[in-house]
Every structure is written in C-alpha cells, then in structure tokens.
Amino acid sequence: MKKILMATDLSSRCDRALQRAVALAEQFGAQLRVLHVVQEAFLEAMTAQQVSIARKAIEEQIAAISKSESANVEPHIIRGLDYEDIIREAESYHADLIVLGIHRHQRPELFQGTTIERVVRYGSTPVLMVKNTVTGPYRKALVGVDLSDQAKAALRHAARLTSGGVVQLIHVAHRPFVGFLSRDTQNRAVREQGEQISSVIDDWIKEVSEQLGEKRPQFETLLRDGIVAATVRENAEALKSDLLTIGTHGRTGISHAIVGSVAEDLLASAPCDVLVVRDSSQ
C-alpha cells in the first residue's frame, strides 16, 4: 500500500477514521492525504475562510495523532460537492485505499444515499469504513466469500491488512427451496456447496500465502448456513473480529456475492470496521 486518501468532514465521527488512516500510513510507510471538501456554493470570501479553518483543524488533528515526525501526511482542501470529488481525488491521487468515518445511520434504508454508500457504489477504490477505536493494527479479519473474483480480492486485501494476525473466511450457504425439498435434500445441497467452495478457498489461501510470505496471517475457513447478513454479523460479534471485508461488483453496486442490500445491511450495522473491495484488479 503506497497511497491512502482519508476524507473528513471535520465532525467527531471522523476522529477514529483519521486515527486509523494515520496508523495505516505509518504501518505501511504510505503517503496519506487528508481530504476536506468545502462546498463550492459558498461565497468566495466565505470559501477562503473555510479553507483556512479546515487546513488548521486538520494539521492540529494530525499533529495530535501521528507518532512519527517523518510520517508522510498532508492536508488537502478542495471546493466541490462531496462524494463525487472524493472519488475523483482518489483516482487522480492513485489511492490504494479510501478511509471514511462511520455514517450516522444504523438502518440500511437510512444508509442509502450517504457519502459512504455513494463512494462505494460509484467508485473503484477500496473503501474502509472505520467504526471502532484504534488500539493497534488489525489482528482478526472476517471475510465474506463466495466463488467470485470480488471475494478473492477481499481475501487478499484483508490478508495484507492483518499481517501476522488471523483471517477467517466465512461462507454462508443458502438452503434451496425451503418448504419444497426435504431436510435431507437441503443438507446434501448445502454440503456439496460447502465442499466446492472449500476447495476454491484452499487454492486462494495457498496463492495469497505465497504472495505474502512471512507476512501472511493465519487462515481459517468457516462454513455456515442461514440468513447471510445476520449470520455474518453474528459471527463477527462472536469471533470479536476487528475488520469485516466484503467485495463489490463494478460501478453498479455492492456484490451479489453478499447479496446487494445485504452488504448495505452489513455496512450499516456491522460491529466492527468494514472494508469494501471492488474487484481482483485492485
């Protein structure tokens, strides 16, 4: 990871996101750009004043957080319209990661239309939504997986962020035609699905382990069945995960690997930080 973009609206909910962004920059020796977007609708004199206030606030926050005098962190203030400019800045800066603070809403229907939802939906850069207090590097990641390239990308990113920790891969099987098939038939279908995905996951783990070498985390595979969002969330809580990682499909929205609105549900209500990765090219 070479470049990180952290976007802040200077509210208190962005404090932890800035702490995590600074910690990641120091952990990976990456450049960190802290972005604040001043609404371009302001009058010229007001805009200049807002830029000055924002720059000073960010510089003070960085100085209070950063543990390294050599940390490569810069404030960056622009005029714009929020999420579109965050995406544009991430692309022009060639950011490897966008870090954002937790949203205000805990229900999926209220999460829709937020800055985070739009950056995830329309951008191409991996997005980290920070919820929890930063106590150190990520040590335990839970990755939602199916057989998609997006799930493989999510695994790779989670493994890099939890170097030396533990990455748990969870696949939640869907029970087919409940009410029409016997329980034995359902169990057989779930078992076959689990065997197929276990084989693929083993190959992914081997590949990622070879890429990371000594920096690889430990890997565990969890096969569950049930309602996807609820099962993933319950396991994240039970396992005390500090990072949940999921994949996305292109620019049309969140992957059906963890089905559309289900991923939005997890973003809105996960008990830990959430990393959303677009695809295997990232």
N, C-alpha and C positions, 0 to 999 in steps of 0.2 A: 504494500500500500504506500503510494507516494504522495497523493494529494487528497485532503479532506476538506469538504465545504460544510460549515456549520451555519445554519440560518437562524437568526434570533429576532424576535420582536421586542426584546428587552424586558419582557414580562418575567415574573418569578418562575413560571413553569419552564423557562428555558435555561435556568441555572444549572440543572443537572445535565442537560444536553451539552452545555458548554464544558462542564467538568469532564464528561465522557470524551468529548471531541479532543480536548487538550490531552487527556490521558492516552488516547489512541495515537495522537500525533507523537507524543513522547515515546510510547511503546514501540512504534514502527519507524521512528525517525522521519515522519512525514511532514509535509508542509500543511499548515492549517490556515484557511481563510475563513474569518468570521464575518458573515454577511448580514447586513441590515438593509431592508428596502424601505425607503422613505416614499410615501405616497406622492406621486407626481402631480396630484391635483392641488397640492399646497401652493400658495403664492410663493414667488421667488425668494423674498426675504425670509419667510417662514421656513422654506425648504433649507436654506443655508443654515439657519439656526438649528433645525432638527438634525442636520448632518453633523454639525459641530457637537451637539449634545450626545448624539448616538456614538460618535467616534470616541469621545471622552469616556462614556459609560463602558464601552467595550474594552478599551485599553485598561481601565481600572479593574474590570472583572477578570481579564486575562492575567494581569499582574498579581491578583489575589489568588488565582488558581494554579498557575504554572509553577512547577517545582524546578524547572531548568531555565537558567538565564540564556541558554543557547537555543531554546525552543523556537522553532520557525513558525510563529503565529502572527497574522496580520489582520487588522480590521479592514473591512471593505464596505463602504456605504454607497448605495446607488439609489436613483429615483426609479420607480416602477410601479408594478401592480401585483406584487406578492408572488404567487406560486409560479406564474409564467417566467418571471425574472429569476427565480431560484433555479428552475430547470435550465434556463439559458446560461446562467452563470456557471452552473455545474458542467455544462457541455463545453463552454469556452475555456474554463479553467482546467478541463480534463480531469475532473474529480473522480476518484475511485469510490468515494462514499459521500452521501449527504447525511448529516446528522440534524435531527429536529427534536424539539421538545414535545412532551406529551400534550395531546389535544385536550380540550375542555370536556368532551363528552364521553360517556361510558356506554352509550347505546348505539348500535350500528346505524340505525336510521338517522341519528343526530351526527354521527361521524361523517356521513356523506356530505361532500361539499366543503370540508375543512381543507386547510392548506396541505396537511399531510396526505389526505386521501387523493388530492389532485396531483401532488408531486409524484406519488406512487403510480397513479393511473396514467398520467401523460408523460412522465419522464422515463429515462432509460438507465439512470444511475441507481445503484443500490441505495436504499434509504434505511437509516437506523433511527427508530423512534425510541427515545430514552425516557423511561418512566422512573426507574429506581435510583436511589442514592449510589454514588460511585464509591466503592470500598476497595477497589483493586481491579486488575484485569478480569475479563470474563473467564470463568472456570468451568461452567457447566452449560452447554447449549443443547436445546431440544430442537430437532429439525423435522418438520413435516415432510414426508416423502411419498411419492408415487413413482411411476416409471418415466416421468418427463425429464427433459433436459433442464427445466427450471428447478426441479428438485435436486438434481445433481449439482447445479450451480449453487443452490442454497447450502448444500453439504460442504462444498469447497470453501465458501466464504466463512461459514461457521467454524470450520476446522482451523482456518487461519487466525480467526479472532480468539480462539480458545486454545492456542498453542500450549501444550503441556497439561491441558485440562481434560475434560470429558465431553464428547459429543454423543448424544443419544438420538438415534434416528427412529421416529415413530411413524408407522403406517397404520391408518385406521381403515379397516375393511368395511365395505358396505355389504349388508346382508341382502341378497337379491330376492325380490318378490315375496317379502314377508307377508304371510297370510295366504299365499298360494302354494308355496313349497313347504315340505315337511322340515322339521328342525334338523334332521339328519342330512337332508339335501343341502340346506343352508350351511351347515357346519362343513360339509365336504367342499362346497364352493369357496367358503372363507379360507379353509385350509389350503386349497390349491392356489388361491390368490396369494396367500402368505408365502408359500414355497417359491412361487415365481418371483415375487418382489425380494425375498431374502437372497436369492441367487444374484439378482441385479445389484442389490445393495452391497453384497460381499465384494463384487467386482469394483464398485465405486470406491469402497473403503480402501481396497488394495491400491488403486490408482492414486487416490489422494495421499495415502501414506507414503508412497514412493516419491511423490512430488514434494512433500514437506520434510521428509527425512526425520531427523532428530526432533524437529519442531512439531511433529504430528501429535495430536491428542489421542486419548484412548477412545475407542468406539464401542457403542452398544446398540443393538437393534431391538426395538420394541414392536411387537405385532399386537394390535388391539382391534376390536370391532365395536361399533356403536355410532353415535351421532358425532360427526367429525369435530366440529368446533368445541363442543362440550368435552369430548374425550381428550383432545389436545390440551385444552385449558386445564382440565383436572390433572392430567399428567404433569404439566408444567408446574402446577402448585405442589403436587405430591413429591416430585423429584427435586423441588427447590431450584429449578432452572433459573439462571440469571439472564439468559438470552433465548428467545424463540425465533427461529429462522424459517421463512416460507418463500415460495417462488411465485413469479408472475409471468403472464403471457403478454409479450409485446406492449403496445400502447393502448390496448383495448380494455385493460382492467386486470384484476387480480386473478391468478391462475385457477383453472378448474381442477388443478392438482389438489388444491384445497379449495373447494368449490366457491367461486365468485364471492357471494355475500358472506360465506363462511369465513373467508380471510379477513373481510372487513370487520366481522364479529370479533375475530382474534385481535386485530389491531385496536379495536375499541375497548376490549375487556381483558386482554392478557395480563397476567400477574407480574410480568417482567418486561424488560426491553424487547423490542421486536425489530428484526432485520428482514427487509423485504428485498429480494433479489430478482431481477428481471429474467435473465436467461444465461445460458452457458457461455456466451461470448463476453460477458462482463468480467 
